[in-house]
Amino acid sequence: MMKDYFSFAIKNSKKRGLRSWLTLLGIFIGIVTVISLITVGDGLQTAVNSQFGISSTQVITVQAGGLNYGAPGATVSNPLTRDDAEAIHKLSTIEYAIPRNIEFGEMEFNNQIGYGYAISMIEGYEKEIYELLDVKAEKGRLLTSGDFGKVMLGNNFADGTKNGFDKDIEVGKKVLIEGKKFAVVGIMEKKGSFMLDGIVLMNDEDLDDLMGYGEEVGLIGVKVKDKDLLDKAKEDIEKLLRKRRNVKVGEEDFEVSTPDAALDQVNSVLNAVQIFIVLIASIAIFVGALGIVNTMATSVVERKKEIGIMKAIGARNSQIFYQFFVESGFMGLVGGILGIIGGLGIGYFGILALNNFIGSTTTPEINLPLIFFALVGSFMVGAVAGIVPAMNAAKQNPVEALRG
């Protein structure tokens, strides 16, 4: 029986022609918006999470608070120092604490100038820094102690279409950083992180000579002895720095963050954006539902004789009701299917554009639960929108309907 209802729905939708397509428009726009933006949003969430570039769950990042509009530690009112890193290193819960500076500067290659960030490599702590950053060499070798006048570059520098210099930078080539010549000893493996794939690693003394930060530290990378001690280590560091910087609880001019806490904060923002997107899309779906109500109400008036004939030959009210109910649900379903196809297409190309923009390697994924609920939801929206017109059709008096 249900098959017959759907068969009638298809025939009647074809009869209405352009009006049927216009009725589907609201549902289509709403579903396209939901599918495409949530698909891109999921891709963005994955890409942003990958930008942290830290694989260890035992890592804590410490940096000074205050005014900070650039690299970590830049323009803060009370910067961290190497002595702070040494003090943190001595805590019982800490395996090691490494001071690092991330500086923004100028780089020249192939007679073209670009700008980016350089990370300092503290002599004697290269192994620990590579562990914190999860860095490996794809070409050449890693930077080592005594590599003065040498640098290791992020993966993007090896591609002339991404590095801004219109020419691949290869191992052995020379680049100018802040006017000083450096030899490239290695290219990092691709991380899918716009930060690490576009970074320059150089000896701490070389970077200090260029930027003159002295004993100031941009951030301190801390590894905890055991992941179960992460919360205690965080509390120990906060207590230590409050004492060293003479600040009270709630007045901290520094930040101690764990990867989970940082990711939770980012994900909460992205989830809020997705909820807002769904609310906006719901408006379009509501407008589409009103369009279905209008179309089905008009259809009831236009098909009064048809309804009268059906009742005259024995059709029950429930059968008349289900015919119009399924027809309106079918219209919502078609709008949903077209919206899903359009949304997935937009989402796919949106993620490709996102990858190109931030240098990530996010793979477009099909969210099957989202598609299922979009299909069910679009059918239900159409069906619910058609309840009143269907009830009106079922209530038609056969004699009056035949006269009409």
C-alpha positions as CSV (number, residue, x, y, z in Angstrom):
1,M,0.0,0.0,0.0
2,M,2.8,2.4,0.9
3,K,4.3,1.7,-2.5
4,D,1.1,3.0,-4.1
5,Y,1.2,6.1,-2.0
6,F,4.7,6.9,-3.2
7,S,3.7,6.1,-6.8
8,F,0.9,8.7,-6.5
9,A,3.3,11.2,-4.9
10,I,5.7,10.9,-7.8
11,K,3.0,11.3,-10.4
12,N,1.4,14.4,-8.7
13,S,4.8,16.0,-8.2
14,K,5.5,15.7,-11.9
15,K,2.1,17.2,-12.7
16,R,2.9,20.3,-10.7
17,G,6.2,20.8,-12.6
18,L,8.0,24.0,-11.7
19,R,5.9,24.5,-8.6
20,S,7.2,21.3,-7.1
21,W,10.8,22.3,-7.6
22,L,10.2,25.7,-6.1
23,T,8.5,24.0,-3.1
24,L,11.7,21.9,-2.6
25,L,13.9,25.0,-2.7
26,G,13.6,25.8,1.0
27,I,14.3,22.3,2.2
28,F,17.1,22.0,-0.3
29,I,18.8,25.2,0.9
30,G,18.5,24.2,4.5
31,I,20.0,20.7,4.0
32,V,22.7,22.0,1.7
33,T,23.7,24.5,4.4
34,V,23.7,22.0,7.2
35,I,25.6,19.3,5.3
36,S,28.2,21.5,3.6
37,L,29.0,23.7,6.6
38,I,29.1,20.8,9.1
39,T,31.3,18.8,6.7
40,V,33.7,21.7,6.4
41,G,33.4,22.4,10.1
42,D,34.5,18.8,10.9
43,G,37.4,19.2,8.5
44,L,38.3,22.5,10.1
45,Q,38.2,20.9,13.5
46,T,40.5,18.0,12.4
47,A,42.8,20.5,10.7
48,V,43.0,22.8,13.7
49,N,43.6,19.9,16.1
50,S,46.5,18.8,13.9
51,Q,48.1,22.3,14.2
52,F,49.2,21.7,17.7
53,G,52.0,19.5,16.4
54,I,52.4,17.7,19.8
55,S,52.0,13.9,19.8
56,S,52.8,13.4,23.5
57,T,50.1,13.4,26.1
58,Q,52.7,14.2,28.7
59,V,53.5,17.7,27.4
60,I,52.7,21.0,29.2
61,T,53.3,24.4,27.7
62,V,54.1,27.4,29.8
63,Q,54.1,30.9,28.5
64,A,53.8,34.4,29.9
65,G,50.4,36.1,29.8
66,G,49.5,39.8,29.2
67,L,49.7,41.6,25.8
68,N,50.4,39.0,23.2
69,Y,49.7,39.7,19.5
70,G,52.4,37.7,17.8
71,A,54.5,34.6,18.6
72,P,54.4,33.1,22.1
73,G,56.0,35.4,24.5
74,A,56.0,38.4,22.2
75,T,55.1,41.8,23.7
76,V,54.2,40.3,27.1
77,S,54.6,42.7,30.0
78,N,56.5,40.2,32.2
79,P,58.3,37.5,30.1
80,L,59.5,34.2,31.3
81,T,63.2,33.6,31.7
82,R,65.7,30.7,31.4
83,D,65.9,30.6,35.2
84,D,62.1,29.9,35.2
85,A,62.8,26.9,33.0
86,E,65.6,25.7,35.3
87,A,63.3,26.0,38.3
88,I,60.5,24.0,36.6
89,H,63.1,21.4,35.5
90,K,63.9,20.7,39.2
91,L,60.3,19.8,40.2
92,S,59.9,16.2,41.2
93,T,57.1,15.6,38.7
94,I,59.0,17.0,35.7
95,E,61.3,15.0,33.4
96,Y,62.6,18.1,31.6
97,A,61.7,21.7,30.9
98,I,63.1,23.3,27.8
99,P,63.0,27.1,27.1
100,R,62.2,28.0,23.5
101,N,61.8,31.2,21.6
102,I,59.6,31.6,18.5
103,E,60.5,34.8,16.6
104,F,59.0,36.5,13.6
105,G,61.4,37.6,10.9
106,E,62.4,38.1,7.3
107,M,63.7,35.5,4.9
108,E,65.1,36.0,1.4
109,F,65.6,33.4,-1.3
110,N,65.5,33.5,-5.1
111,N,65.6,37.3,-4.9
112,Q,62.2,37.3,-3.1
113,I,61.4,38.2,0.4
114,G,59.0,36.3,2.8
115,Y,58.1,36.4,6.4
116,G,57.6,33.7,9.0
117,Y,58.6,32.2,12.3
118,A,61.8,30.6,13.5
119,I,62.2,28.3,16.6
120,S,65.3,28.2,18.7
121,M,67.2,24.9,19.2
122,I,68.8,24.9,22.7
123,E,72.2,23.2,22.5
124,G,72.2,19.9,24.3
125,Y,68.4,19.6,24.2
126,E,67.9,18.8,20.5
127,K,66.6,15.3,21.1
128,E,64.0,16.5,23.6
129,I,62.9,19.4,21.3
130,Y,62.5,17.0,18.4
131,E,60.4,14.7,20.7
132,L,58.2,17.6,21.8
133,L,57.6,18.7,18.2
134,D,57.6,15.2,16.8
135,V,60.0,16.3,14.0
136,K,61.8,14.0,11.6
137,A,63.9,14.7,8.5
138,E,62.5,14.0,5.1
139,K,65.6,15.3,3.3
140,G,69.0,15.9,4.6
141,R,69.4,15.7,8.4
142,L,68.2,17.1,11.7
143,L,69.9,20.2,13.1
144,T,72.5,19.2,15.8
145,S,74.7,20.8,18.4
146,G,77.3,23.2,16.9
147,D,75.3,23.8,13.7
148,F,75.9,27.5,13.7
149,G,75.0,29.3,10.5
150,K,72.7,26.4,9.5
151,V,69.0,25.9,9.6
152,M,66.4,23.1,9.1
153,L,63.2,24.1,7.3
154,G,59.6,23.0,7.4
155,N,58.2,20.9,4.6
156,N,56.5,23.7,2.7
157,F,59.8,25.4,2.0
158,A,60.7,22.5,-0.3
159,D,57.7,23.4,-2.6
160,G,58.1,26.5,-4.6
161,T,54.3,26.7,-5.0
162,K,53.8,27.0,-1.3
163,N,56.9,28.8,0.1
164,G,56.3,32.2,-1.5
165,F,59.7,32.2,-3.2
166,D,58.6,30.6,-6.5
167,K,61.4,28.0,-6.3
168,D,62.0,24.9,-4.3
169,I,64.5,25.3,-1.5
170,E,66.7,22.2,-1.4
171,V,69.2,20.8,1.1
172,G,72.6,22.6,0.6
173,K,71.0,25.9,-0.6
174,K,71.7,29.2,1.2
175,V,68.9,31.5,2.5
176,L,69.1,35.0,4.0
177,I,67.4,35.4,7.4
178,E,67.3,38.9,8.7
179,G,70.1,39.7,6.2
180,K,72.4,36.9,7.4
181,K,73.3,33.8,5.3
182,F,72.4,30.3,6.5
183,A,72.9,26.9,4.9
184,V,69.9,24.5,4.7
185,V,70.9,21.1,6.3
186,G,67.5,19.4,6.2
187,I,63.8,19.5,5.3
188,M,61.3,18.2,7.9
189,E,58.7,15.6,7.1
190,K,55.3,17.0,6.3
191,K,53.2,17.4,9.5
192,G,49.9,18.7,8.0
193,S,50.4,21.7,10.3
194,F,50.7,25.2,8.8
195,M,52.8,26.2,11.8
196,L,55.4,23.4,11.7
197,D,55.4,23.0,7.9
198,G,56.3,26.6,7.6
199,I,58.8,26.9,10.5
200,V,62.6,27.5,10.5
201,L,64.7,25.7,13.1
202,M,68.0,27.3,14.0
203,N,70.6,27.3,16.7
204,D,69.5,29.3,19.8
205,E,72.7,31.5,19.7
206,D,72.1,32.3,16.0
207,L,68.5,33.3,16.6
208,D,69.5,35.3,19.7
209,D,72.1,37.2,17.6
210,L,69.4,38.1,15.1
211,M,66.6,38.9,17.5
212,G,68.4,39.8,20.8
213,Y,66.0,38.2,23.3
214,G,68.8,37.4,25.7
215,E,67.5,35.6,28.8
216,E,63.9,36.1,27.9
217,V,61.9,33.0,26.9
218,G,58.9,32.8,24.6
219,L,57.6,29.6,26.0
220,I,58.8,26.6,28.0
221,G,58.1,23.1,26.8
222,V,57.7,20.7,29.7
223,K,57.5,16.9,29.7
224,V,56.0,15.2,32.7
225,K,57.5,12.0,34.1
226,D,54.2,10.1,33.8
227,K,50.9,11.1,32.2
228,D,49.1,10.3,35.4
229,L,51.0,13.1,37.0
230,L,49.9,15.7,34.4
231,D,47.4,17.5,36.7
232,K,49.8,17.5,39.7
233,A,52.6,18.8,37.5
234,K,50.4,21.6,36.2
235,E,49.6,22.6,39.8
236,D,53.3,22.4,40.8
237,I,54.3,24.6,38.0
238,E,51.6,27.2,38.7
239,K,52.5,27.2,42.5
240,L,56.2,27.6,41.6
241,L,55.6,30.5,39.1
242,R,53.3,32.3,41.5
243,K,56.0,32.3,44.1
244,R,58.8,33.3,41.6
245,R,56.7,36.1,40.0
246,N,55.1,37.2,43.3
247,V,51.4,36.9,42.1
248,K,48.4,35.5,43.9
249,V,45.9,32.9,42.8
250,G,43.6,34.4,40.2
251,E,46.2,37.1,39.3
252,E,48.5,34.9,37.3
253,D,50.5,36.7,34.5
254,F,51.4,33.3,32.9
255,E,49.6,30.4,31.4
256,V,50.1,26.7,32.0
257,S,48.2,24.6,29.5
258,T,48.0,20.9,28.7
259,P,47.2,19.6,25.1
260,D,43.8,18.3,26.2
261,A,42.8,21.6,27.8
262,A,43.9,23.6,24.7
263,L,42.1,21.2,22.4
264,D,39.0,21.3,24.5
265,Q,38.9,25.0,24.3
266,V,39.4,25.1,20.6
267,N,36.8,22.4,20.0
268,S,34.2,24.1,22.2
269,V,34.5,27.2,20.1
270,L,34.2,25.2,16.8
271,N,31.2,23.2,18.3
272,A,29.5,26.5,19.2
273,V,30.0,27.7,15.6
274,Q,28.5,24.5,14.2
275,I,25.4,24.9,16.5
276,F,25.0,28.4,15.2
277,I,25.2,27.1,11.7
278,V,22.5,24.6,12.3
279,L,20.2,27.2,13.9
280,I,20.7,29.4,10.8
281,A,20.0,26.5,8.5
282,S,16.9,25.6,10.5
283,I,15.4,28.9,9.4
284,A,15.7,27.9,5.7
285,I,14.2,24.5,6.5
286,F,11.3,26.2,8.3
287,V,10.7,28.4,5.3
288,G,10.7,25.2,3.1
289,A,8.1,23.6,5.4
290,L,5.9,26.6,4.9
291,G,6.3,26.2,1.2
292,I,5.1,22.6,1.4
293,V,2.1,23.6,3.5
294,N,1.1,26.2,0.9
295,T,1.6,23.8,-2.0
296,M,-0.3,21.0,-0.4
297,A,-3.1,23.3,0.7
298,T,-3.4,24.5,-2.9
299,S,-3.3,20.9,-4.1
300,V,-6.2,20.0,-1.9
301,V,-8.3,22.7,-3.5
302,E,-7.2,21.8,-7.0
303,R,-7.9,18.1,-6.5
304,K,-11.4,18.4,-4.8
305,K,-13.0,16.4,-7.7
306,E,-10.4,13.7,-7.5
307,I,-10.9,13.4,-3.8
308,G,-14.7,13.2,-4.3
309,I,-14.3,10.5,-6.9
310,M,-12.0,8.5,-4.6
311,K,-14.5,8.7,-1.7
312,A,-17.4,7.9,-4.0
313,I,-15.7,4.6,-5.0
314,G,-15.0,3.7,-1.4
315,A,-11.8,5.4,-0.4
316,R,-11.6,5.8,3.4
317,N,-10.6,9.1,5.1
318,S,-7.4,7.4,6.3
319,Q,-6.4,6.5,2.8
320,I,-7.0,10.1,1.6
321,F,-5.0,11.4,4.5
322,Y,-2.1,9.1,3.9
323,Q,-2.0,10.0,0.2
324,F,-1.5,13.7,0.9
325,F,0.7,13.0,4.0
326,V,3.1,10.7,2.1
327,E,3.1,13.2,-0.9
328,S,4.3,16.0,1.3
329,G,6.8,13.8,3.0
330,F,8.1,12.7,-0.4
331,M,8.6,16.3,-1.4
332,G,10.7,16.9,1.7
333,L,12.6,13.7,1.1
334,V,13.5,14.7,-2.5
335,G,14.6,18.2,-1.3
336,G,16.7,16.4,1.4
337,I,18.4,14.1,-1.1
338,L,19.2,16.9,-3.5
339,G,20.5,19.0,-0.5
340,I,22.7,16.1,0.7
341,I,24.3,15.7,-2.8
342,G,24.8,19.5,-3.1
343,G,26.1,19.8,0.5
344,L,28.6,16.9,0.1
345,G,29.9,18.5,-3.1
346,I,30.3,21.9,-1.5
347,G,31.8,20.4,1.6
348,Y,34.4,18.3,-0.4
349,F,35.6,21.3,-2.4
350,G,35.5,23.4,0.8
351,I,37.9,21.1,2.6
352,L,40.2,21.0,-0.4
353,A,40.3,24.8,-0.3
354,L,40.9,24.7,3.4
355,N,43.8,22.4,2.9
356,N,45.3,24.7,0.3
357,F,44.8,27.7,2.5
358,I,46.3,26.5,5.8
359,G,48.6,23.7,4.4
360,S,46.8,20.9,6.2
361,T,46.1,17.4,4.8
362,T,42.6,16.8,6.0
363,T,40.7,14.1,4.1
364,P,37.1,14.9,3.2
365,E,34.9,12.4,5.1
366,I,31.2,11.4,4.6
367,N,29.4,11.7,7.9
368,L,26.9,8.8,7.6
369,P,24.9,9.6,10.8
370,L,24.5,13.2,9.6
371,I,23.3,12.0,6.2
372,F,20.8,9.5,7.8
373,F,19.3,12.1,10.1
374,A,19.2,14.7,7.3
375,L,17.2,12.2,5.2
376,V,14.9,11.2,8.0
377,G,14.6,14.9,9.1
378,S,13.7,16.2,5.6
379,F,11.0,13.5,5.2
380,M,9.6,14.3,8.6
381,V,9.6,18.0,8.0
382,G,7.7,17.5,4.8
383,A,5.3,15.0,6.3
384,V,4.6,17.2,9.3
385,A,4.1,20.2,7.1
386,G,1.5,18.2,5.1
387,I,-0.6,17.0,8.1
388,V,-3.1,19.9,8.1
389,P,-3.6,19.9,4.3
390,A,-3.9,16.1,4.5
391,M,-6.5,16.3,7.3
392,N,-8.5,18.9,5.3
393,A,-8.4,16.6,2.3
394,A,-9.6,13.6,4.4
395,K,-12.5,15.7,5.7
396,Q,-13.8,16.6,2.3
397,N,-17.5,15.8,1.7
398,P,-17.7,13.6,-1.4
399,V,-20.8,15.3,-2.8
400,E,-19.5,18.8,-2.3
401,A,-16.1,17.7,-3.6
402,L,-17.7,16.4,-6.8
403,R,-19.7,19.6,-7.3
404,G,-16.4,21.6,-6.8
